[in-house]
Amino acid sequence: MTNTLPFMTALQRSNFKHIYGDVIWYGVLHGTAIAFLNVYAARLGATPFQIAFITSAPAVVNLLLSLPIARWLEQRQLHGTVYRSALYHRLPYFLMATLPLWLAASAQPLALTIITLIMAVSGPAVEIGFHAQYAQVVAPEWRLIISGRRVAMVAASITVSALFAGQLLDHIPFPLNYQIVFVLGGIGGLVTTYHVASLRVPQPAALHPEQKTGAGLLEGGTAVGMLRALNPMRSGTGLRFLLRSSGRPLLRWDLLRSSYGRLMLAYLVFYIAQLMPVALFPILFVNDLLFTDGTISIATTLFHGAMVLSSLQIGRLTHRFGFRTVLLASALIYGAHPLLGALAIGARTIWLGALIGGIGWGLGGSALHTHLMDSAAEADRPAYMALHNLVLNLGILIGVLLGPLLAQVASVRVGLAASGLLMFASGAMLWQFSAATHPGHAAQQPTVAD
């Protein structure tokens, strides 16, 4: 890149304004309703399996619908489909806010799971379609600049929103406090949908070749992409390539017998270990450690802030140490997060674990994403991304169910400890299988993907 910024057209200026508005208000949605959904369920007395269902519903729906929806989107204009799907996906947060008005507290955890499942149906269209639309709207020469700004904006927005929500929850009686939080999240969801609806795709003749084919950068920075679904751990890596199949089969089972298949096994173990604690932490915070919502909001802020900031260092670190070293280090760092949770006796241990976990996932998510893209053959990238999408959702489903199962058989702390140890094992597998996929990768300069 040079020090001279590319010329910005009037259309680009308008689109970039909405691209920034989208991520700022998504941060409001994420820092309020999404961040405290599982905690709310735990305060209502939800079991670990009910919380696991709230988390796993999007994964189940994605397993079933991602490929059919990708085919469906190929036949439609992305613009209208994406913002309408986003509207259907985010309006239910207002319904969540009304639950205490007409439903007994004991029935609300079940209602939350049903609403989450309904929301998940429109989720794949939002994820796949927005990633593809972003690639059309933001020209390749602008992507590094826009990506960096969006990452900074989402970090600031989540930080302010989560801290504000935590204080609000501490100072207003239950359940009115959560009703206000879900209304704020719903407003954030509506405004971000407005900004998505306001995007205008350039005429085909004005598109850069990468924009026409969908090659190049993914949506707005890996750290932002990791946040763009109901589960904050979800990653949108490669989803837009599902729209480039041109009628060819998207699932290629022969890839499982290749070095890429072994790499996907390592990814599967990583995702399982990553998702195992999702349903366990709210139970630990509410029932065991008796945290206030303000204390939980600090942990949320530390995790996501560290995640976004560490992801910005991925290019420098991989250039210096190589992807294999960064992948191993991220797994070891991230594994310390649930282990500290298993040993926690107070807030400071949890805050330290959240900070460490955010650093590990910021490095790991970015490195996994970029290594994935480098490992996929360009000519057959849709098939590679479809297999990864299957592995990702399968990992989410297994992880969020395995954690509560261990908690029921043993305890919540045992489940957290098992997650940390499995994450360490995934690091060893990533070290082993990433070398097989790219024998000389450690010495290469990484492809700039974010």
Steps between C-alpha positions, in 0.01 A plus 500: 500500500610856438454804719263652244137407552303395190255746352162472671188534287173644631348149497794361697475783753131421556559125519791536741287716730242221513770232536623684811148558629422131457788385721454773766137408555576130475735562792205643692295188423787274595598684818143493633253230390743244357757531779244453778260251341657194663541684831131594491410136439720395793334756730162357402619159614577348160689172507839464325326305223246778444781755475683261269192484277484881483861495380477197273174581319679715237752221444229239447317724256823583316581131464161443339449819302833666406547318171134519387491870591824560308336345192188711563703821531676426170166556324417831672615856535705512819409850613131464582535141618778583747335793676159330517661190648689720747174664603333163562810390691507801738138592566458209746723680752200725565290187559756385757456833678126440539522149646471611868175680413306192397696190602597351835871504581514119507377483140728771365813281446296274268359807323852635449608173338200505264556864402869428443414210271262720299766770469753245382297418188583837342857500633674315211357741240629797703847352548558370149332790323665779699849357451442487125346848491790648697744366240297673229474834679857543629761509224821297564722808533281630784456178696797517735411858593129431549573176685729668752251777568211257542697290746577809710137615483352165602746475789402844630129438447499164680709639786271797563179298448600210725617724783186713475278191493678357803444815704139520386441138603653563842296812581152412366287224650460164327339431251452861383876535464519216247195631315681831448818320388312296239319811373837676463634196316195495275548869417864429417389215275248721317751780442769262373238351266419851374867554414516165317185593306660833402803340330509541122699259282695668212397424146670186360723700266639694797582191705858386548556142372539377860164652584334323207640159594480542875872440548720678746414618848223367714243709681645800672775337704503162668433649842180659370397188311535293817229707663237508225265229626295411802790306646783748553754230426365429155733580214382593151818370341449427132120506498475722194686238294193279534341729241767415241420134440348560155282193538785265599473276811599700806584206726799301374551203732823403324661802668476312831765257375746779422727706724220757507274237658753444779520876551120511531523235775729735695259788438211283624679424829586871538139608450369231740742612771420865434123454533489260795510781762231719338214351702716446809631851567153655561419222750837551672451878516140496624464185714853438628685832519182710549628781276304816435426592139748787526778256588400278206497802266864575587597142408307531171669831421849368577449191284369675190731799530805274525370284215464792261830664592704177483350414162657820363846357576455182298681624188812609691513188718447248220761676287750467784416158644290321235143373512581172677658676796216752525237224481672300774549806719138611457369157604723496809401856593130445437503171693601694812164682492273207602772360728506824698121485510519151648732631775328836554401612849430864415461766234869576448576146383207514258608840368854372447363194321277716280796718404718198419217328315434806287867520402506130412183510291601822327823334386347158442193616309705719269770238443246221443318720251806599299654153507169357385489732201861417408431127529201507263562459129383819324333311215289292740469738794119469536536126574777565754295771673188281502692224678634752752149636557384145576791446741440835670132437568564140603766624744258754646227237539726241664676755719192666647345159576815334635566775756160466676526120482827510692348750743211263566717192538768675709480877553518834320864543601591156366340593169704821485822317582430240231447779247840650581679167469325421170604843371864413576455175304353693206811719498720193459278377217509838326878502527519151349240525223568859391856390417358221284274743317770762446844344554683827446236725645692614806759666284252672275362847535128460570236606257349827616141407572389751758 
